[in-house]
Amino acid sequence: MKTTNNFKNTIQSYLEQREKDDQLFAASYAKPNKNIDECCNFILGEVQKSGCNGFSDDEIFGMAVHYYDEDDIKNVKPVNAKVVVNHTIELTEEEKKSAKEAALKEYEAKEIKKIEEARKKKLEKKAEKVAKQEVAPSLFDFGG
């Protein structure tokens, strides 16, 4: 199975940053017999072998670094697995303001709808009550 682009991009971004920050790792990352697709398959294989379903980012990134550091890891076979990648999304102040305004408008619309439905129910109950009431005969109805 081919890994998802999100998973692959997340691993690759981490490795590229590590390459910039760590000269020893940069040499491992530049090995011609290593590549990101095989790295991702190695990680998935290790996860599958472990029998665990959840890993921290550091554990997964550690597996990626291990793949590049170790020369005896090669010819990694693709693994059939599903991967969930967690991302933290940072919003700009403008995006936060826009999201807040949209949320307030949505809340306001829901509250107005609740009020209108309550009024409608109240009117319906009043109409039912009036319809069920029998008209009491007046004294004039008894005259003859």
Stockholm file with secondary structure:
# STOCKHOLM 1.0

chainA/1-144         MKTTNNFKNTIQSYLEQREKDDQLFAASYAKPNKNIDECCNFILGEVQKSGCNGFSDDEIFGMAVHYYDEDDIKNVKPVNAKVVVNHTIELTEEEKKSAKEAALKEYEAKEIKKIEEARKKKLEKKAEKVAKQEVAPSLFDFGG
#=GR chainA/1-144 SS CCCCHHHHHHHHHHHHHHHHHCHHHHHHHTCTTCCHHHHHHHHHHHHHHHTCSCCCHHHHHHHHHHHHHCTTCCSCCCCCCCCCCCCCCCCCHHHHHHHHHHHHHHHHHHHHHHHHHHHHHHHHHHHHHHHHSCCCCCGGGGCC
#=GC SS_cons         CCCCHHHHHHHHHHHHHHHHHCHHHHHHHTCTTCCHHHHHHHHHHHHHHHTCSCCCHHHHHHHHHHHHHCTTCCSCCCCCCCCCCCCCCCCCHHHHHHHHHHHHHHHHHHHHHHHHHHHHHHHHHHHHHHHHSCCCCCGGGGCC
//
